[in-house]
Amino acid sequence: MALHLTQILEKPLSGEKNTTVSNTDNAYAFQVHRDANKKQIRAAVEALFGVTVVGVRTMQLQGKQRRVGKFVGNRAQTKKAFVKLAEGQVIDYFVA
């Protein structure tokens, strides 16, 4: 399946762990398309933000079972990627 650059990165993630990793390792977290691989994620970040990517780490997050009253459903499975940038580079989207 061919994905366009704008389909690969779904949304940036910000949380306590993601902020800590961003400050210590110069890495940023994104929720990415489940079919995207590391090469596609690297190309999308470099093209959309104009930075140099040093490394990409990905993880699959399993959907959890949720219940509302007597109805039971499942959350969707997602994929998360930590993108490490070259020394001295930042993504302006995350700068407050």
ZADO-1210 file (C-alpha; in nm, 4 decimals, padded with zeros to 6 digits):
<atoms>
<atom x="00.0000" y="00.0000" z="00.0000" code="MET" pos="1"/>
<atom x="00.1490" y="00.3315" z="-00.1048" code="ALA" pos="2"/>
<atom x="00.1051" y="00.5995" z="00.1584" code="LEU" pos="3"/>
<atom x="00.1406" y="00.9704" z="00.0951" code="HIS" pos="4"/>
<atom x="00.3739" y="01.1656" z="00.3269" code="LEU" pos="5"/>
<atom x="00.0794" y="01.3376" z="00.4944" code="THR" pos="6"/>
<atom x="-00.0909" y="01.0039" z="00.5678" code="GLN" pos="7"/>
<atom x="00.2084" y="00.8529" z="00.7469" code="ILE" pos="8"/>
<atom x="00.2188" y="01.0943" z="01.0429" code="LEU" pos="9"/>
<atom x="-00.1259" y="01.1033" z="01.2022" code="GLU" pos="10"/>
<atom x="-00.0596" y="01.3300" z="01.5004" code="LYS" pos="11"/>
<atom x="00.2175" y="01.4387" z="01.7362" code="PRO" pos="12"/>
<atom x="00.2047" y="01.2943" z="02.0863" code="LEU" pos="13"/>
<atom x="00.2744" y="01.4940" z="02.3975" code="SER" pos="14"/>
<atom x="00.2785" y="01.3430" z="02.7419" code="GLY" pos="15"/>
<atom x="00.5079" y="01.3067" z="03.0386" code="GLU" pos="16"/>
<atom x="00.7221" y="01.0286" z="02.8903" code="LYS" pos="17"/>
<atom x="00.7301" y="01.1908" z="02.5473" code="ASN" pos="18"/>
<atom x="00.8411" y="01.5247" z="02.6927" code="THR" pos="19"/>
<atom x="01.1150" y="01.3558" z="02.8968" code="THR" pos="20"/>
<atom x="01.2466" y="01.1710" z="02.5909" code="VAL" pos="21"/>
<atom x="01.2304" y="01.4924" z="02.3898" code="SER" pos="22"/>
<atom x="01.4402" y="01.6807" z="02.6449" code="ASN" pos="23"/>
<atom x="01.7019" y="01.4093" z="02.7032" code="THR" pos="24"/>
<atom x="01.7406" y="01.2338" z="02.3659" code="ASP" pos="25"/>
<atom x="01.6214" y="01.5043" z="02.1223" code="ASN" pos="26"/>
<atom x="01.3490" y="01.2623" z="02.0061" code="ALA" pos="27"/>
<atom x="00.9867" y="01.3369" z="01.9261" code="TYR" pos="28"/>
<atom x="00.6846" y="01.1053" z="01.9422" code="ALA" pos="29"/>
<atom x="00.4229" y="01.0666" z="01.6712" code="PHE" pos="30"/>
<atom x="00.1220" y="00.8468" z="01.6205" code="GLN" pos="31"/>
<atom x="00.1781" y="00.6970" z="01.2762" code="VAL" pos="32"/>
<atom x="-00.0180" y="00.4890" z="01.0272" code="HIS" pos="33"/>
<atom x="-00.0142" y="00.1211" z="01.1223" code="ARG" pos="34"/>
<atom x="00.1224" y="00.0153" z="00.7824" code="ASP" pos="35"/>
<atom x="00.4081" y="00.2695" z="00.7778" code="ALA" pos="36"/>
<atom x="00.7611" y="00.1367" z="00.8164" code="ASN" pos="37"/>
<atom x="01.0692" y="00.3116" z="00.9590" code="LYS" pos="38"/>
<atom x="01.1981" y="00.4287" z="00.6207" code="LYS" pos="39"/>
<atom x="00.8654" y="00.5901" z="00.5359" code="GLN" pos="40"/>
<atom x="00.8447" y="00.7586" z="00.8780" code="ILE" pos="41"/>
<atom x="01.1986" y="00.8948" z="00.8390" code="ARG" pos="42"/>
<atom x="01.1209" y="01.0312" z="00.4909" code="ALA" pos="43"/>
<atom x="00.7949" y="01.1918" z="00.6071" code="ALA" pos="44"/>
<atom x="00.9539" y="01.3718" z="00.9045" code="VAL" pos="45"/>
<atom x="01.2495" y="01.4937" z="00.6973" code="GLU" pos="46"/>
<atom x="01.0229" y="01.6203" z="00.4186" code="ALA" pos="47"/>
<atom x="00.7515" y="01.7814" z="00.6314" code="LEU" pos="48"/>
<atom x="00.9699" y="01.9436" z="00.8992" code="PHE" pos="49"/>
<atom x="01.2998" y="01.9948" z="00.7160" code="GLY" pos="50"/>
<atom x="01.5197" y="01.8196" z="00.9738" code="VAL" pos="51"/>
<atom x="01.7733" y="01.5358" z="00.9667" code="THR" pos="52"/>
<atom x="01.6557" y="01.2135" z="01.1303" code="VAL" pos="53"/>
<atom x="01.9188" y="00.9990" z="01.3037" code="VAL" pos="54"/>
<atom x="01.6971" y="00.7099" z="01.4149" code="GLY" pos="55"/>
<atom x="01.3401" y="00.5846" z="01.4332" code="VAL" pos="56"/>
<atom x="01.1954" y="00.3510" z="01.6957" code="ARG" pos="57"/>
<atom x="00.8431" y="00.2146" z="01.6601" code="THR" pos="58"/>
<atom x="00.6033" y="00.0240" z="01.8801" code="MET" pos="59"/>
<atom x="00.2631" y="-00.1342" z="01.8302" code="GLN" pos="60"/>
<atom x="00.0037" y="-00.0414" z="02.0925" code="LEU" pos="61"/>
<atom x="-00.2698" y="-00.3005" z="02.1381" code="GLN" pos="62"/>
<atom x="-00.6304" y="-00.1814" z="02.1566" code="GLY" pos="63"/>
<atom x="-00.7921" y="-00.2140" z="02.4967" code="LYS" pos="64"/>
<atom x="-01.1347" y="-00.3540" z="02.5694" code="GLN" pos="65"/>
<atom x="-01.3726" y="-00.0860" z="02.6929" code="ARG" pos="66"/>
<atom x="-01.7191" y="-00.1170" z="02.8341" code="ARG" pos="67"/>
<atom x="-02.0084" y="00.1298" z="02.8657" code="VAL" pos="68"/>
<atom x="-02.2903" y="-00.0245" z="03.0637" code="GLY" pos="69"/>
<atom x="-02.3690" y="-00.3616" z="02.9131" code="LYS" pos="70"/>
<atom x="-02.2017" y="-00.2822" z="02.5809" code="PHE" pos="71"/>
<atom x="-01.8462" y="-00.4014" z="02.5234" code="VAL" pos="72"/>
<atom x="-01.6197" y="-00.2671" z="02.2517" code="GLY" pos="73"/>
<atom x="-01.2534" y="-00.2365" z="02.1624" code="ASN" pos="74"/>
<atom x="-01.0310" y="00.0627" z="02.1068" code="ARG" pos="75"/>
<atom x="-00.8366" y="00.0612" z="01.7833" code="ALA" pos="76"/>
<atom x="-00.4776" y="-00.0633" z="01.7709" code="GLN" pos="77"/>
<atom x="-00.2266" y="00.2141" z="01.7043" code="THR" pos="78"/>
<atom x="00.1395" y="00.2541" z="01.6187" code="LYS" pos="79"/>
<atom x="00.3732" y="00.4993" z="01.7894" code="LYS" pos="80"/>
<atom x="00.7107" y="00.6208" z="01.6623" code="ALA" pos="81"/>
<atom x="00.9967" y="00.7981" z="01.8408" code="PHE" pos="82"/>
<atom x="01.2009" y="00.9989" z="01.5914" code="VAL" pos="83"/>
<atom x="01.5517" y="01.1021" z="01.7020" code="LYS" pos="84"/>
<atom x="01.6913" y="01.4133" z="01.5353" code="LEU" pos="85"/>
<atom x="02.0476" y="01.5215" z="01.4674" code="ALA" pos="86"/>
<atom x="02.2287" y="01.7278" z="01.7297" code="GLU" pos="87"/>
<atom x="02.1033" y="02.0865" z="01.7532" code="GLY" pos="88"/>
<atom x="01.7887" y="02.0390" z="01.5449" code="GLN" pos="89"/>
<atom x="01.4348" y="02.0866" z="01.6748" code="VAL" pos="90"/>
<atom x="01.0863" y="02.0592" z="01.5374" code="ILE" pos="91"/>
<atom x="00.9216" y="02.3980" z="01.5849" code="ASP" pos="92"/>
<atom x="00.5787" y="02.2413" z="01.6278" code="TYR" pos="93"/>
<atom x="00.6747" y="02.1169" z="01.9732" code="PHE" pos="94"/>
<atom x="00.8433" y="02.4370" z="02.0947" code="VAL" pos="95"/>
<atom x="00.6145" y="02.6322" z="02.3260" code="ALA" pos="96"/>
</atoms>
